[in-house]
């Protein structure tokens, strides 16, 4: 109930009025049935802007840190993410990936929309990084389409470290659904899930116009240290 109050009464109208998002390809989101929406991740604002413009409810797998913060702020943040139906996922340890897959498949088994950022974390410099294969495993095992999504301009309104977003117009693009039924039964094959993941990332790249880096974002962040570099987006 609280999800729909936020979406249609409080947060949704405020976001649409403030950022005036341009929406492209919304017709590619199915009216019903399970599907995965896989997007790039440039800003904390992504968590709110995409759900605000979708007609259907979408559930994201959110990092567990959003639910375990200290003090009053941490409790309020946890309560907020719980209330909008987001699922905490522990990203540490060997079982982290399997836990995320189980949670995602649970959402899809109910015929719902699952939102996922294949990069696994926010881009620290605006570029698009190599995707993790969990999205491919879920798509193949559940037999559902993947709709690529590109958030354009959200890095500029709220890059990492900026608490309050700047007021600028953003664009949200959805691409045609990707069908991976030809890979049925191959979700345990490394070559197959890598191929599926790369196809998803290529579709996102085509929508976003970002520079692509064939490296995991977490590794790139560690290599560059705390000070991110900003790279321009490719001209479209």
C-alpha positions in Angstrom: 0.0 0.0 0.0 2.8 2.4 1.0 4.5 1.7 -2.3 1.5 3.0 -4.3 1.1 6.1 -2.0 4.7 7.0 -2.7 4.5 6.3 -6.4 1.2 8.1 -7.2 0.8 10.6 -4.4 4.1 11.7 -2.9 7.4 10.8 -4.5 6.4 9.9 -8.0 4.7 13.2 -8.9 7.6 15.1 -7.2 10.2 13.3 -9.3 8.4 13.7 -12.5 7.8 17.4 -11.9 11.4 18.1 -10.8 13.4 16.1 -13.3 10.8 16.0 -16.2 12.2 12.7 -17.4 12.1 11.9 -21.1 10.7 8.4 -21.5 11.6 6.4 -24.5 10.5 2.8 -25.3 8.0 2.4 -22.5 5.9 0.2 -24.8 8.6 -2.5 -24.4 7.6 -3.1 -20.8 5.0 -5.9 -20.8 1.6 -5.2 -19.3 1.8 -8.4 -17.2 3.9 -11.4 -16.6 7.4 -11.9 -15.3 10.3 -10.0 -16.9 13.7 -8.6 -15.9 14.6 -4.9 -16.4 18.4 -4.7 -16.6 19.9 -1.2 -16.5 23.1 0.8 -16.1 23.6 2.3 -12.7 25.0 5.8 -12.5 23.4 7.3 -9.4 21.5 6.7 -6.2 18.6 8.5 -7.9 18.2 5.6 -10.3 16.4 3.7 -7.5 13.6 6.2 -7.6 13.3 7.6 -11.1 12.7 4.3 -12.9 10.0 3.0 -10.6 8.3 6.4 -10.7 7.7 6.3 -14.4 6.7 2.6 -14.8 3.1 1.7 -14.8 3.8 -1.6 -13.1 5.5 -2.2 -9.7 9.1 -3.2 -10.0 11.2 -4.9 -7.3 15.0 -4.3 -7.1 17.6 -6.4 -5.4 19.2 -3.7 -3.1 22.5 -4.0 -1.3 22.1 -5.0 2.3 23.9 -1.9 3.5 20.8 0.1 2.8 19.0 -1.9 5.5 21.7 -2.1 8.2 22.8 1.5 8.6 23.4 2.9 12.2 21.3 5.4 14.1 18.0 7.0 13.3 19.0 7.7 9.7 19.8 4.0 9.2 16.5 2.9 10.6 14.6 5.3 8.4 16.4 4.2 5.3 15.8 0.6 6.1 12.1 1.3 6.8 11.8 3.1 3.5 13.4 0.4 1.4 11.3 -2.3 3.1 8.1 -0.3 2.6 8.7 0.0 -1.2 9.3 -3.8 -1.5 13.0 -3.8 -2.1 14.9 -6.9 -1.2 18.2 -6.8 0.7 21.1 -8.8 -0.7 24.3 -9.4 1.1 27.1 -8.9 -1.5 29.9 -10.4 0.7 31.0 -14.0 0.9 30.9 -16.9 -1.5 27.1 -17.4 -1.3 26.2 -13.8 -2.0 25.6 -14.4 -5.8 23.5 -17.5 -5.2 21.4 -15.6 -2.6 20.7 -12.8 -5.0 19.7 -15.3 -7.7 17.3 -17.1 -5.3 15.7 -13.9 -4.3 15.4 -12.7 -7.9 13.8 -16.0 -9.0 11.3 -15.7 -6.2 10.2 -12.4 -7.6 9.9 -13.7 -11.1 8.0 -16.8 -10.0 5.2 -14.5 -8.9 4.9 -13.0 -12.4 6.4 -9.7 -11.3 9.0 -7.3 -12.7 12.5 -7.6 -11.3 15.0 -4.7 -11.6 18.7 -5.4 -11.6 21.9 -3.6 -12.3 24.2 -6.2 -13.9 27.3 -4.1 -13.1 26.7 -4.9 -9.4 27.4 -1.4 -8.2 27.2 2.2 -9.3 29.6 3.5 -11.9 32.1 5.8 -10.2 33.1 7.6 -13.4 30.0 7.5 -15.7 31.3 4.6 -17.9 29.6 1.3 -18.4 31.4 -1.7 -16.8 31.4 -5.5 -17.4 28.2 -7.2 -16.3 28.0 -9.9 -13.7 26.4 -13.2 -14.9 23.6 -13.5 -12.3 21.2 -11.7 -14.6 21.8 -14.3 -17.2 21.3 -17.2 -14.8 17.9 -15.8 -13.7 16.8 -15.0 -17.3 17.6 -18.5 -18.5 16.3 -20.4 -15.5 13.1 -18.5 -15.2 12.6 -18.3 -19.0 11.7 -14.6 -19.0 12.6 -11.8 -21.3 15.2 -9.1 -20.4 14.3 -5.5 -21.2 17.5 -3.4 -21.4 17.3 0.1 -19.8 19.5 3.1 -19.9 19.5 6.0 -17.4 20.9 9.0 -19.2 21.9 12.1 -17.2 21.6 10.7 -13.7 25.3 10.7 -13.2 25.3 14.4 -13.9 22.5 15.1 -11.4 23.9 13.0 -8.6 27.4 11.5 -9.0 28.8 9.4 -6.2 29.3 11.4 -3.0 26.7 14.1 -3.8 24.0 14.0 -1.3 21.4 16.2 -2.9 20.7 15.8 -6.7 21.0 18.7 -9.0 17.9 19.8 -10.9 18.4 18.7 -14.5 16.4 16.8 -17.0 17.1 13.1 -17.4 16.2 10.5 -20.0 15.1 6.9 -19.4 15.3 4.6 -22.4 13.9 1.0 -22.7 15.0 -1.3 -25.5 13.2 -4.2 -27.1 12.9 -7.3 -25.0 15.8 -9.8 -25.4 14.7 -13.4 -25.7 17.2 -16.0 -24.4 15.0 -19.1 -24.8 17.6 -20.6 -27.1 19.9 -21.0 -24.0 17.3 -23.0 -22.1 19.0 -25.5 -19.7 22.4 -23.9 -20.1 22.4 -21.7 -17.0 25.2 -23.7 -15.6 27.4 -23.4 -18.6 30.0 -20.5 -18.2 30.3 -19.8 -21.8 26.5 -19.5 -22.2 25.8 -17.2 -19.3 28.8 -15.0 -20.3 27.4 -14.7 -23.8 23.9 -13.8 -22.5 25.3 -11.2 -20.1 27.5 -9.6 -22.7 24.5 -9.4 -25.1 22.5 -7.6 -22.3 25.3 -5.2 -21.6 25.7 -4.5 -25.4 22.0 -3.6 -25.6 22.3 -1.2 -22.6 25.4 0.3 -24.2 23.5 1.0 -27.4 20.8 2.8 -25.5 23.1 4.8 -23.1 26.0 5.8 -25.4 28.4 5.3 -22.6 32.1 4.3 -23.0 32.4 0.6 -22.2 35.1 -0.9 -20.0 35.6 -4.7 -20.1 36.4 -4.9 -16.4 34.2 -5.2 -13.3 33.3 -1.9 -11.7 34.4 -3.0 -8.2 37.9 -3.9 -9.5 38.2 -0.6 -11.4 37.2 1.4 -8.3 39.8 -0.3 -6.2 42.5 0.3 -8.9 41.6 4.0 -9.2 41.4 4.7 -5.5 39.0 7.1 -3.9 39.1 9.9 -6.5 36.9 9.0 -9.5 37.7 10.3 -13.0 34.8 11.6 -15.1 34.7 10.4 -18.7 32.5 12.0 -21.4 29.6 10.1 -22.9 30.0 9.2 -26.5 28.1 11.5 -28.9 24.8 10.1 -30.2 
